[in-house]
């Protein structure tokens, strides 16, 4: 918990007044291990994500990806055809 700062406005100067009535968290460290409620591991979080959330969004993302690929493919094919016509016209000279 952070200390709260209050300003003394009764005097001519404004010095911050800090409330120090908070308790710092104690860390019991025995052999490098933290005792208390264990947090979930990264593997458990990623497994939960891929099991529940990723499947729901995969179809939507795949559809958007295919639209983007088709949109990008049209100008690339057009430029390849134009380049082949340019090469043929230079070869005809």
TATA-V727386 format. One record per backbone hydrogen bond with DSSP energy under -0.5 kcal/mol. CO is the residue of the C=O (numbers start at 1). NH is the residue of the N-H. E is the energy in kcal/mol with one decimal. If there is no record, write none. Layout:
{{CO | NH | E} {CO | NH | E}}
This chain:
{{4 | 19 | -2.3} {6 | 17 | -4.3} {7 | 9 | -0.8} {13 | 15 | -0.7} {15 | 8 | -1.4} {16 | 18 | -0.6} {17 | 6 | -3.5} {18 | 20 | -0.7} {20 | 22 | -1.0} {22 | 24 | -0.5} {26 | 28 | -0.6} {27 | 29 | -0.8} {28 | 30 | -0.6} {28 | 35 | -0.7} {29 | 31 | -0.6} {30 | 33 | -1.2} {33 | 30 | -1.3} {41 | 45 | -2.2} {42 | 46 | -2.7} {43 | 47 | -2.5} {44 | 48 | -2.1} {45 | 49 | -2.2} {46 | 50 | -2.7} {47 | 51 | -1.9} {48 | 52 | -2.2} {48 | 53 | -0.5} {49 | 53 | -0.8} {49 | 54 | -2.5} {52 | 56 | -0.7} {53 | 57 | -1.4} {54 | 58 | -1.3} {55 | 59 | -0.7} {57 | 61 | -2.5} {58 | 62 | -2.5} {59 | 63 | -2.1} {60 | 64 | -2.3} {61 | 65 | -2.4} {62 | 66 | -2.2} {63 | 67 | -2.0} {64 | 68 | -2.3} {65 | 69 | -2.5} {66 | 70 | -2.4} {67 | 71 | -2.3} {68 | 72 | -2.1} {69 | 73 | -2.0} {70 | 74 | -1.5} {71 | 75 | -0.7} {72 | 76 | -1.1} {73 | 77 | -2.6} {74 | 78 | -2.2} {75 | 79 | -2.5} {76 | 80 | -2.0} {77 | 81 | -2.2} {78 | 82 | -2.2} {79 | 83 | -2.2} {80 | 84 | -2.0} {81 | 85 | -2.1} {82 | 86 | -2.0} {83 | 87 | -2.4} {84 | 88 | -2.2} {85 | 89 | -2.1} {86 | 90 | -2.0} {87 | 91 | -2.0} {88 | 92 | -1.5} {89 | 93 | -0.5} {90 | 93 | -0.6}}
